[in-house]
C-alpha cells in the first residue's frame, strides 16, 4: 500500500488532532426540527466557528431502529463535520469481508420530503465524513461535495440491507465535485451498501469508489437493483475499486444486480477511469450469478465532444488488479458506437455473459488475434497465432471450458501473456488443458486499446514443432551464455541458430527442451532463435520453427548486472529506442529534451505512431527547409499540452538536458493527460520541500513515488535529487514503469 493511501486510511479511521477538541452536537430524538433533532444539529454545526472537525452524534432513547422523517430539505452541511450513526447505542460497523453484518439504528427516510435531496454536503476545508446511517426514499439520498467521505452506510435499502426502499429514478449517491470524494474505503467497516435505488446507485463525474456492495444485498447474495449501479458522467479521474485479494474484497466492489448496466461511463477528452478488483455480475463469492440487466461495463462517447479519454479495466500490475465480469445479460464490456476512447482490458476473468465478452462497435472480431495452434501435450500447452496491424505487442491468452455461442469467445481463466513480434506470437505454458476446451486471445496496443476476444481455438493433444520461449532472454554479445529453449516437437539431432548463426553445444534434453550456448553476435541487436529438426529416414524434409526477436545481444555499455538493464531491454524490445546504433546505449548520458519528446510520445501512442508534420511552434526548433531532430515529436508533445516549452517563451531548448523534477511532470501528463492533477504531497523526500514555499513539481514527484515508478536517488536518507539531469538509463526505468509495457 502506498504512503498516500496509508495516510488516507489513517485520516479516515482516526480523524485529525483538531477533531479531538471539536464540538459535539448530539441528536436525541427523531423530530424533524427543534432541540435534539438532526436538523438542529446540522444548523448548530454550520454555525459553529470552531476550526476543527465537529461531530454530530446520536443518543436517541430506546432500542431498535430510530427513523427520522424530514418533511422538507435538510440544511446543507457547510462546515467540516463527522456525522456518525455508529455513536447510537447498540449500533456497530461491519466486520465481514464477504458480507455486511453492520447494525445500523439511525434511518433517515425521505418519503415525506418531496423532491428534495437527503444529506447534501458542501466542500469545507477538513471535509465532511458520514458513517453508519440508513438513508432512503429521497430523490437523491446523498449529494457529496469535494472532500466528502461516505462509509458504513446503507443507501436505498431498509436497515437490514435486504429490502429496497426507494422511489422511481431516485439517485443513491451523487458526487459531482472535483474528484476528492471517497465512497467506501479499503477496510471492511467502511463498506457501504448502495442498492435498491430507482435511479443510479452512484452518479459521479469524479470519485474514489472503494469496497462497496452496489446493487446487491448486505448478505452479498441477492440482487437489489439500482437502475445503473455506477454512472460516470462526463468523467474526470474516477477510480472504481483497486487491487483486491480475493477479487471483490475491499477496495474492490461488488457491482451486480442493476436493471441495466453495472457501470456506465461517458468518456471525455483527457478523462481517466480505473476499474480494478471488482466483481461485476456475480455474488460476493464471484461464482454465482447476480447479473446486471445489460452490459457489465458500457463506455460511450459524449454527444458533444469526441472522446480521447482512457479507461483501464484490470491491469498488468499488481497481480490482483483483475476484475471478474460474468453472467451479465448483455456484453461483459461494450465500447459503444463512434467512441474514440482508449480502453485497455487486461488480466480479467470475463465469462458467461449473454453477449460478447468484450465488444467494440463495430463488431469485435475486427482486428482480433487469430489462433493457429492450441495444443496441450506432456504437461505443456503450446499456443500460436497472428495479429494483423501494428502496435499490438501484448497478447493475453485465456482458457474456457467451452466457446461463446458467437464463436468469438470470452476468457474465463488468464493463462498468461506474451509478445507479438512481427505480427506473430508463440508461447508454451507449463500446464495441461483439457482436450476439447477452448483458448482465446486479446491484443493490447501499448496498454491503451484492447481488441475483442479472438475466435475460439479448441485444444488438441498433438506435438507440433514450435519454439515458445527462451531463458534468459538476453546476454553478452560475445556469446557463451547458457540458453534453455522450450517448445514442443524437438527431435533428437535437432540444431539451433541465434540470429542465423549456429548455436554452440546444442543438446536436445526432451521434446520440449533444448539446451545450448549463444554464439557471438552484434551488440545491441534482437535476434531470432530457430530450431531445425533433422530430415527423417523416409526423406521428410527439414522442419524449422523460430521465435522472432527472442534474443537480445546486450549493449556494450549495459551489463547484465546493471540496475537499468531490464528496463533498457524492455523499451528496446518495444522499439521506443534503438540506442545509438553502434552497439552502445549511452546509459549514463543525459536525456535531451528532444530525445525525451520522442520517448514520451512513443510511450504514450506506441512505437508505430507517426506524428503529423511540425508547423513551427518553437523558434529554436526548425521545421523548414530541413526539420531539426525530433521536430515533429516535440510539436506533438506541445499539441497534447504536455509541455509549453522553456524560457524565454516561444522556445523549446531541444538540446538542453532534462532534469529529474521536470521529468516527473512530463511523465504523468503524458500518461494521464494534461488535465491530470496529482494529489497533494506529504513530505516523502528530504530534498523536495512539501511545506510553503513548496519546491517545483513536489506533488508530481511524490505521485511518481506513490505509484512505484521511482524510489528516488537515495534511500537513507530518502532523496530524489530533483536538480540532477535525467540519464538515459533512468529514463528507461521511468518509461517502463509509467507506460505498463508487457
C-alpha positions in Angstrom: 0.0 0.0 0.0 1.4 3.4 -1.0 2.1 6.2 1.5 -0.7 8.3 0.2 -3.2 5.5 0.7 -1.9 4.8 4.2 -2.3 8.5 5.0 -5.9 8.5 3.7 -6.8 5.4 5.7 -5.3 6.8 8.9 -7.2 10.0 8.5 -10.4 8.1 7.7 -10.2 5.9 10.8 -8.7 8.2 13.4 -9.6 11.7 12.3 -7.4 14.7 12.8 -5.9 16.0 16.0 -8.2 19.0 15.8 -11.2 16.8 15.8 -10.4 15.6 19.3 -11.3 19.0 20.7 -14.0 19.9 18.3 -17.7 20.5 19.3 -20.1 17.6 19.6 -23.8 18.1 18.7 -26.0 15.2 19.8 -29.2 14.1 18.2 -31.5 12.9 21.0 -34.9 12.5 19.2 -36.4 11.7 15.8 -38.2 15.0 15.5 -37.9 16.9 12.2 -36.9 20.1 14.0 -36.2 21.7 17.3 -33.8 20.9 20.1 -32.2 17.5 19.8 -33.2 17.0 16.2 -30.9 16.1 13.3 -32.0 19.3 11.6 -30.9 21.4 14.6 -27.6 19.6 14.9 -26.7 20.4 11.3 -27.7 24.0 11.8 -25.6 24.2 15.0 -22.6 22.6 13.3 -22.9 25.0 10.4 -23.0 28.0 12.7 -20.0 26.8 14.8 -16.8 28.8 14.3 -14.5 26.0 15.6 -11.6 25.4 13.2 -11.6 21.7 14.0 -13.9 19.0 12.6 -17.2 18.9 14.6 -19.1 15.7 15.4 -22.8 15.1 15.1 -23.5 12.1 17.4 -26.7 10.2 18.2 -28.2 9.1 21.5 -31.9 8.6 20.8 -33.5 6.8 23.7 -34.9 3.3 23.2 -33.9 0.2 21.4 -34.2 -0.8 17.7 -34.1 1.4 14.7 -35.0 5.1 15.1 -36.4 6.7 11.9 -36.1 10.4 11.2 -38.7 11.6 8.6 -37.9 15.1 7.3 -40.8 16.9 5.7 -38.6 19.3 3.8 -34.9 19.5 2.7 -32.4 19.2 5.5 -29.9 22.0 5.7 -26.8 21.6 3.5 -23.8 20.7 5.6 -21.3 23.6 5.0 -18.7 23.1 7.8 -16.2 20.3 8.4 -18.1 17.7 10.4 -18.4 14.0 11.0 -22.0 12.7 11.1 -21.6 9.4 12.9 -24.5 7.0 13.2 -22.4 4.4 14.9 -22.5 6.6 18.1 -26.1 5.5 18.6 -26.0 2.9 21.4 -26.3 -0.6 20.0 -25.0 0.3 16.5 -21.9 -1.4 15.2 -19.9 -1.4 11.9 -19.4 -4.2 9.6 -16.7 -6.8 10.5 -17.0 -9.2 7.4 -15.1 -9.2 4.1 -17.7 -11.4 2.3 -20.9 -10.0 3.7 -22.0 -7.0 5.7 -23.1 -7.5 9.3 -23.3 -3.8 10.3 -26.0 -2.9 12.8 -27.5 0.5 11.8 -30.0 2.0 14.1 -30.5 5.5 12.6 -32.6 5.7 9.5 -33.4 8.9 7.5 -36.5 8.4 5.4 -37.2 11.0 2.7 -40.6 9.8 1.7 -42.2 13.0 3.0 -39.5 15.3 1.7 -40.9 15.8 -1.8 -38.3 16.1 -4.5 -35.6 17.3 -2.1 -32.3 15.6 -1.5 -31.3 13.9 1.7 -27.8 14.8 3.1 -26.1 17.4 0.9 -22.5 18.5 1.7 -20.6 21.5 0.7 -16.8 21.5 0.3 -15.5 22.8 3.6 -11.8 22.6 4.4 -11.4 19.5 6.5 -14.2 17.7 4.6 -17.5 16.1 5.7 -17.5 12.5 6.8 -20.7 10.5 7.1 -20.9 7.0 8.5 -23.3 4.5 10.0 -26.6 5.8 8.6 -29.5 4.3 6.6 -30.8 6.8 4.1 -33.6 6.1 1.7 -36.6 7.4 -0.3 -35.1 10.8 -1.1 -34.9 11.9 -4.7 -31.1 11.9 -4.1 -30.1 10.3 -0.9 -26.6 11.8 -0.7 -25.2 14.7 -2.7 -21.5 14.9 -1.8 -19.3 17.9 -2.2 -15.5 17.9 -2.6 -13.6 16.5 0.3 -16.6 14.4 1.5 -16.3 10.7 2.5 -19.1 8.2 2.9 -18.6 4.9 4.7 -20.5 2.2 6.5 -24.0 3.4 5.3 -27.0 1.6 3.7 -28.3 3.8 0.9 -31.6 2.9 -0.8 -32.4 -0.1 1.4 -34.1 -0.7 4.8 -31.9 -1.0 7.9 -31.3 -4.8 7.3 -29.8 -4.1 3.8 -32.1 -6.8 2.4 -35.2 -4.8 1.2 -35.2 -1.9 -1.3 -36.7 1.4 -0.1 -36.6 3.9 -2.9 -38.7 6.0 -5.3 -38.7 5.9 -9.1 -35.5 7.4 -10.6 -34.0 8.2 -7.2 -30.2 8.5 -7.0 -28.3 6.8 -4.2 -25.2 8.9 -4.1 -24.4 11.9 -6.3 -20.7 13.1 -6.3 -20.1 15.9 -8.8 -17.1 17.6 -7.2 -13.5 17.9 -8.4 -12.6 14.3 -7.6 -11.7 14.4 -3.9 -14.7 12.3 -2.9 -14.4 8.9 -1.3 -17.3 6.4 -1.2 -16.3 3.4 0.9 -12.8 2.5 1.7 -10.1 -0.1 2.0 -11.4 -1.7 5.2 -14.5 -3.8 5.9 -16.1 -1.3 8.3 -16.0 1.3 5.5 -18.2 -0.7 3.1 -21.4 0.9 2.0 -24.4 -1.0 0.7 -25.8 1.2 -2.2 -28.7 -0.8 -3.6 -32.4 -0.6 -4.3 -32.3 2.9 -5.7 -34.8 3.7 -8.6 -32.0 5.6 -10.4 -28.3 5.1 -10.4 -26.7 3.8 -7.3 -23.8 6.2 -7.7 -23.8 9.1 -10.2 -20.5 10.9 -10.4 -18.0 12.9 -12.5 -15.0 12.0 -10.3 -14.8 9.9 -7.2 -13.0 7.1 -5.4 -15.4 4.2 -5.1 -13.9 1.5 -2.9 -15.1 -1.6 -1.2 -18.9 -1.3 -1.6 -21.8 -3.6 -2.3 -23.7 -1.9 -5.2 -26.9 -3.3 -6.5 -26.7 -6.3 -4.1 -28.0 -7.1 -0.6 -25.9 -6.7 2.5 -25.5 -10.5 2.5 -23.8 -10.2 -0.9 -26.1 -12.9 -2.5 -29.2 -11.3 -3.9 -30.0 -8.5 -6.3 -31.4 -5.2 -5.0 -31.4 -3.4 -8.3 -30.3 0.2 -9.0 -31.2 1.4 -12.5 -27.4 1.6 -13.1 -25.0 0.7 -10.4 -22.2 3.2 -11.1 -22.8 6.1 -13.6 -19.7 8.1 -14.5 -21.0 11.1 -16.4 -18.6 13.3 -18.3 -15.9 11.9 -16.0 -12.6 13.2 -14.8 -10.5 10.7 -13.0 -12.8 8.2 -11.3 -11.4 5.1 -9.5 -13.7 2.2 -9.1 -12.2 -0.4 -6.9 -8.5 -1.3 -6.5 -6.2 -4.4 -6.4 -8.1 -6.9 -4.2 -7.5 -10.4 -2.9 -9.9 -12.1 -3.3 -11.5 -10.1 -6.1 -14.4 -8.1 -4.7 -12.9 -7.6 -1.2 -12.2 -4.0 -0.3 -11.1 -1.9 -2.1 -12.8 -3.9 -4.8 -16.6 -3.6 -5.1 -19.4 -6.0 -5.9 -21.3 -4.3 -8.7 -24.2 -6.5 -9.7 -28.0 -6.8 -10.0 -28.5 -3.5 -11.9 -31.6 -3.2 -14.0 -29.3 -2.1 -16.9 -25.6 -1.6 -16.8 -23.3 -2.4 -13.9 -21.0 0.6 -14.9 -21.7 3.2 -17.5 -19.0 5.7 -18.5 -19.4 8.7 -20.7 -15.9 9.4 -21.7 -14.5 12.9 -22.3 -11.1 14.0 -23.7 -8.4 13.6 -21.0 -10.7 11.6 -18.6 -9.2 8.6 -16.9 -11.3 5.8 -15.3 -9.6 3.0 -13.5 -11.6 -0.2 -12.8 -9.8 -2.9 -10.7 -10.6 -5.7 -8.3 -14.4 -5.7 -8.8 -17.0 -8.5 -9.1 -19.4 -7.3 -11.9 -22.4 -9.5 -12.4 -21.8 -12.1 -9.6 -22.5 -12.6 -6.0 -19.8 -11.9 -3.4 -18.2 -15.3 -4.0 -17.6 -14.5 -7.6 -19.1 -17.8 -8.6 -22.9 -17.4 -8.6 -24.8 -15.2 -11.0 -26.4 -11.9 -9.9 -26.5 -10.4 -13.4 -26.7 -6.8 -14.4 -29.6 -6.4 -16.8 -27.5 -5.2 -19.7 -23.7 -4.8 -20.1 -21.3 -5.2 -17.2 -19.4 -2.1 -18.3 -20.6 0.3 -21.0 -18.4 3.1 -22.4 -20.0 5.7 -24.5 -18.7 8.9 -26.2 -20.0 12.3 -25.1 -22.6 13.5 -27.5 -21.0 17.0 -27.7 -17.2 16.2 -27.6 -15.3 13.5 -29.4 -13.6 11.4 -26.7 -9.9 10.5 -26.3 -10.4 9.6 -22.7 -8.9 6.5 -21.2 -10.3 3.6 -19.3 -8.2 0.8 -17.8 -10.2 -2.3 -16.8 -7.9 -4.6 -14.8 -4.2 -4.2 -15.3 -0.8 -6.0 -15.6 0.5 -5.0 -12.2 -0.1 -5.8 -9.4 -1.4 -9.3 -9.9 -4.6 -8.7 -8.0 -5.8 -5.9 -10.3 -8.2 -8.1 -12.3 -11.9 -7.9 -12.3 -14.4 -10.8 -12.7 -17.0 -9.8 -15.2 -19.6 -12.6 -15.6 -23.2 -13.5 -16.1 -24.3 -10.1 -17.4 -27.4 -10.1 -19.7 -25.5 -8.0 -22.4 -21.8 -7.8 -23.1 -19.2 -8.2 -20.4 -17.6 -4.9 -21.7 -19.0 -2.8 -24.5 -17.2 0.2 -26.1 -20.1 2.0 -27.7 -20.6 3.2 -31.3 -18.4 6.1 -32.6 -16.4 6.2 -29.4 -12.8 7.3 -29.8 -11.9 6.4 -26.2 -8.9 4.3 -25.4 -9.9 1.2 -23.5 -7.4 -1.4 -22.2 -8.9 -4.6 -20.8 -6.2 -6.6 -19.1 -5.9 -9.7 -17.0 -9.6 -10.0 -16.2 -11.8 -13.1 -15.9 -14.7 -12.5 -18.4 -17.1 -15.3 -19.0 -20.8 -16.5 -19.1 -22.1 -13.1 -20.4 -25.2 -13.3 -22.7 -23.4 -11.4 -25.5 -19.7 -11.0 -26.2 -17.1 -10.8 -23.5 -15.7 -7.6 -24.9 -17.2 -5.8 -27.9 -16.0 -2.8 -29.7 -18.7 -1.5 -32.0 -18.5 -2.2 -34.9 -18.1 -5.9 -34.5 -15.4 -7.1 -32.0 -13.9 -9.6 -34.5 -12.2 -6.9 -36.4 -8.5 -6.9 -35.7 -8.6 -9.6 -33.1 -5.8 -12.2 -32.9 -6.1 -15.4 -34.9 -5.1 -18.5 -33.1 -3.5 -21.2 -35.2 -2.3 -23.7 -32.6 -3.7 -24.6 -29.2 -2.0 -27.9 -28.2 -1.7 -29.5 -24.8 0.8 -32.3 -24.6 3.1 -33.8 -22.0 2.3 -31.2 -19.3 2.8 -28.3 -21.6 0.4 -26.2 -23.6 1.6 -24.5 -26.8 -0.4 -21.6 -28.3 0.5 -19.9 -31.5 -1.2 -17.2 -33.6 -1.0 -14.0 -35.5 -2.4 -10.5 -35.2 -2.9 -8.0 -38.0 -1.8 -4.4 -37.9 1.0 -3.0 -35.8 1.4 -1.6 -32.3 -0.2 -4.6 -30.5 2.7 -6.1 -28.6 0.8 -7.6 -25.6 -1.1 -10.8 -26.3 -3.2 -12.2 -23.4 -4.3 -15.8 -23.6 -7.3 -17.3 -21.8 -8.9 -20.7 -21.4 -12.6 -21.5 -21.0 -14.5 -24.8 -20.8 -16.5 -24.1 -23.9 -16.8 -21.4 -26.6 -19.2 -18.4 -26.6 -22.1 -19.1 -29.0 -20.8 -16.2 -31.1 -17.6 -18.2 -31.7 -15.7 -15.1 -30.5 -15.0 -16.5 -27.1 -14.8 -15.0 -23.7 -11.9 -15.6 -21.3 -12.6 -17.3 -18.0 -9.0 -18.0 -16.9 -6.0 -16.0 -17.7 -3.2 -18.3 -18.8 -0.6 -15.5 -19.2 0.7 -13.1 -21.8 3.3 -12.9 -24.5 4.6 -10.5 -27.1 3.7 -10.2 -30.8 6.9 -10.0 -32.8 6.3 -9.1 -36.5 2.6 -10.0 -36.1 3.4 -13.5 -34.8 3.3 -15.0 -31.3 4.1 -18.4 -29.8 4.1 -19.3 -26.1 4.4 -22.5 -24.0 2.7 -22.7 -20.6 3.8 -25.4 -18.1 0.3 -26.7 -17.6 -2.2 -29.1 -19.1 -5.6 -28.1 -20.6 -8.4 -30.4 -21.2 -8.8 -31.6 -24.8 -11.9 -30.0 -26.2 -11.7 -26.9 -24.0 -11.0 -23.6 -25.8 -8.4 -20.9 -25.8 -8.9 -17.3 -26.8 -6.7 -14.2 -27.0 -6.8 -10.4 -26.9 -4.2 -7.9 -28.2 -3.5 -4.6 -26.5 -1.7 -1.7 -28.0 0.7 -0.1 -25.5 -1.8 -0.6 -22.7 -4.2 1.8 -24.4 -6.5 -0.2 -26.6 -7.5 -3.9 -26.4 -9.2 -5.8 -29.2 -12.1 -8.0 -28.6 -11.6 -11.7 -27.9 -10.4 -13.9 -30.7 -12.3 -16.7 -32.3 -12.1 -19.8 -30.1 -9.4 -22.4 -30.8 -10.2 -25.9 -29.5 -7.4 -27.6 -27.5 -5.8 -30.6 -29.2 -3.2 -33.1 -27.9 -0.5 -33.2 -30.6 3.1 -32.2 -30.6 3.9 -29.7 -33.3 7.3 -28.2 -33.8 7.3 -24.9 -32.0 9.7 -22.6 -30.2 7.8 -21.0 -27.4 10.3 -19.3 -25.0 13.9 -18.9 -24.2 15.7 -18.2 -20.9 17.4 -16.0 -20.3 16.3 -13.5 -23.0 19.5 -11.5 -23.2 23.2 -11.8 -22.6 26.7 -10.8 -23.6 27.1 -10.1 -27.3 30.4 -12.0 -27.2 28.5 -15.2 -26.8 28.9 -18.1 -24.3 25.6 -17.6 -22.4 23.8 -20.9 -21.5 20.4 -20.9 -23.1 17.4 -23.0 -22.4 14.9 -23.2 -25.2 11.4 -24.5 -24.6 8.7 -25.5 -27.0 7.4 -28.8 -28.5 8.2 -31.3 -31.2 12.0 -31.2 -30.8 13.6 -34.3 -32.3 17.0 -35.9 -31.4 19.7 -34.4 -33.6 17.9 -31.0 -33.9 20.1 -28.0 -34.5 19.7 -24.4 -33.5 20.6 -20.9 -34.7 20.5 -17.5 -33.0 20.4 -14.6 -35.4 21.1 -17.1 -38.2 24.4 -18.1 -36.6 24.7 -21.7 -35.3 24.4 -22.0 -31.6 27.1 -23.9 -29.7 26.8 -27.1 -27.5 23.2 -27.9 -28.7 21.7 -30.7 -26.6 18.1 -31.9 -27.1 17.1 -32.7 -23.5 13.5 -33.6 -24.3 10.9 -33.0 -27.0 10.1 -29.8 -25.1 13.6 -28.6 -24.2 16.9 -27.8 -25.9 20.0 -26.5 -24.0 22.6 -24.6 -26.0 25.2 -21.8 -25.7 24.8 -18.5 -27.6 27.2 -17.5 -30.5 28.9 -14.2 -30.9 26.5 -11.5 -32.3 26.5 -7.8 -32.9 25.9 -5.8 -29.7 22.5 -4.1 -29.3 20.6 -6.4 -31.6 17.5 -8.5 -31.4 17.9 -12.0 -33.0 15.5 -14.8 -34.0 16.0 -18.2 -32.3 15.3 -21.1 -34.6 15.2 -24.9 -34.1 15.7 -27.2 -37.1 14.6 -30.8 -36.8 16.6 -33.3 -38.9 15.3 -34.9 -42.0 13.6 -38.3 -41.4 14.9 -41.6 -42.9 11.8 -41.6 -45.1 13.0 -38.4 -46.8 10.8 -35.9 -44.9 12.4 -32.5 -45.4 14.0 -30.5 -42.6 11.4 -28.8 -40.4 12.2 -25.4 -38.7 10.4 -23.2 -36.2 11.6 -19.9 -34.9 10.8 -17.4 -32.2 11.2 -13.9 -33.7 13.4 -11.3 -32.0 13.8 -13.6 -29.0 17.4 -13.0 -28.0 18.9 -9.6 -27.1 22.7 -9.3 -27.6 23.4 -6.8 -24.8 24.6 -3.3 -25.5 28.3 -2.9 -24.9 27.8 -0.4 -22.0 24.9 -2.2 -20.3 25.9 -5.3 -18.4 23.5 -8.0 -17.1 24.3 -6.8 -13.5 23.4 -3.1 -14.3 20.3 -1.9 -12.3 18.9 -0.4 -15.5 19.4 -3.5 -17.7 15.9 -5.0 -17.6 14.2 -1.6 -18.3 16.5 -0.9 -21.2 15.8 -4.3 -22.6 12.1 -3.6 -22.1 11.9 -0.3 -24.1 14.4 -1.6 -26.7 12.2 -4.6 -27.4 9.2 -2.3 -27.8 11.1 -0.1 -30.3 11.0 3.0 -28.2 14.7 3.4 -28.7 17.5 1.5 -30.6 20.3 3.0 -28.6 23.0 4.9 -30.6 23.1 2.2 -33.3 26.8 1.4 -32.8 26.3 -1.2 -30.1 26.2 1.4 -27.2 23.1 2.6 -25.4 24.6 5.7 -23.7 23.3 4.5 -20.3 24.9 7.4 -18.3 24.4 10.1 -20.9 21.9 12.9 -20.2 18.5 12.7 -21.9 18.0 15.8 -24.0 14.6 17.5 -24.3 14.4 16.5 -27.9 15.1 12.8 -27.1 12.6 13.0 -24.3 9.8 14.1 -26.7 10.3 11.1 -28.9 10.4 8.7 -25.9 7.2 10.1 -24.3 5.2 10.2 -27.5 6.2 6.7 -28.4 5.5 5.5 -24.8 2.0 7.1 -24.9 0.9 6.2 -28.5 3.0 3.2 -29.4 6.1 2.6 -31.5 4.3 2.7 -34.8 2.8 6.1 -34.2 3.9 8.9 -36.6 3.2 12.4 -35.5 1.9 15.0 -38.0 4.5 17.3 -39.6 5.5 20.3 -37.4 4.4 23.8 -38.2 6.9 25.9 -36.4 5.6 26.3 -32.9 9.1 27.0 -31.4 11.6 29.5 -32.6 14.6 27.2 -31.8 13.1 24.1 -33.5 13.3 24.4 -37.3 10.6 22.8 -39.4 11.9 24.0 -42.8 13.7 23.5 -45.1 15.1 20.5 -43.2 13.3 19.7 -39.9 15.5 19.5 -36.8 15.8 16.2 -35.0 12.5 15.3 -33.3 10.8 18.4 -34.5 7.5 16.6 -35.3 7.6 14.8 -31.9 8.3 18.0 -30.0 5.3 19.7 -31.5 3.1 16.7 -30.8 4.0 16.9 -27.2 3.2 20.6 -27.3 -0.2 19.9 -29.1 -1.1 17.5 -26.3 -0.5 20.1 -23.7 2.3 18.1 -22.0 4.9 20.9 -22.4 4.8 24.6 -23.2 8.5 24.8 -24.0 11.2 26.6 -22.0 12.3 30.1 -21.2 12.4 32.5 -22.9 8.8 32.0 -24.1 8.4 30.6 -27.6 11.5 28.3 -27.3 11.8 24.6 -26.5 15.6 24.2 -25.7 15.8 20.8 -27.6 19.4 20.2 -26.7 19.1 21.1 -23.0 19.3 18.1 -20.6 16.0 17.1 -18.9 16.1 17.4 -15.1 14.5 14.8 -12.8 11.9 17.2 -11.4 10.8 18.2 -15.0 10.6 14.5 -15.9 8.1 13.8 -13.1 5.6 16.3 -14.6 6.2 15.2 -18.2 5.7 11.5 -17.5 2.5 11.9 -15.6 1.0 14.4 -18.1 1.9 12.1 -20.9 0.3 9.1 -19.3 -2.7 10.7 -17.7 -3.5 13.7 -19.9 -2.7 17.4 -19.5 -5.7 17.9 -17.2 -4.4 15.5 -14.6 -3.6 17.0 -11.1 -1.7 14.8 -8.7 -2.7 14.5 -5.0 -1.0 16.9 -2.5 2.4 16.0 -1.3 3.1 14.6 2.2 6.8 15.1 2.5 8.4 11.8 1.3 11.8 13.2 0.1 14.2 15.1 2.3 15.4 17.3 -0.6 11.9 18.2 -2.0 10.1 20.7 0.2 6.4 20.0 0.7 5.6 22.9 3.0 5.5 26.5 1.8 7.4 27.6 -0.2 7.0 24.3 -1.9 9.6 23.1 -4.4 8.8 22.9 -8.1 6.9 19.7 -9.1 6.8 18.3 -5.5 3.3 16.9 -5.9 4.3 15.2 -9.2 7.5 13.8 -7.7 5.6 12.2 -4.8 2.9 10.9 -7.2 5.7 9.0 -9.1 6.9 7.6 -5.7 3.4 6.5 -4.7 2.9 4.7 -8.0 6.2 2.8 -7.5 7.7 4.5 -10.6 10.7 5.9 -8.6 12.3 5.3 -5.2 14.4 8.4 -5.5 18.2 8.7 -5.8 18.9 7.7 -2.2 17.1 5.6 0.4 19.0 6.5 3.5 18.3 9.4 3.7 15.4 9.3 1.2 16.3 11.8 -1.5 15.0 12.5 -5.1 17.8 14.7 -6.4 15.3 16.9 -8.4 18.0 19.2 -9.9 20.1 16.3 -11.4 19.8 15.6 -15.1 17.9 12.5 -16.1 20.2 9.9 -17.6 19.2 7.5 -20.5 19.3 4.6 -18.0 17.0 6.3 -15.6 14.7 7.3 -18.5 14.4 3.6 -19.4 13.1 2.8 -15.9 10.7 5.7 -15.9 9.2 4.7 -19.3 8.9 1.0 -18.5 7.1 1.7 -15.2 5.0 4.7 -16.3 3.7 3.0 -19.5 3.0 -0.6 -18.4 4.7 -2.4 -21.3 4.4 -6.2 -21.3 
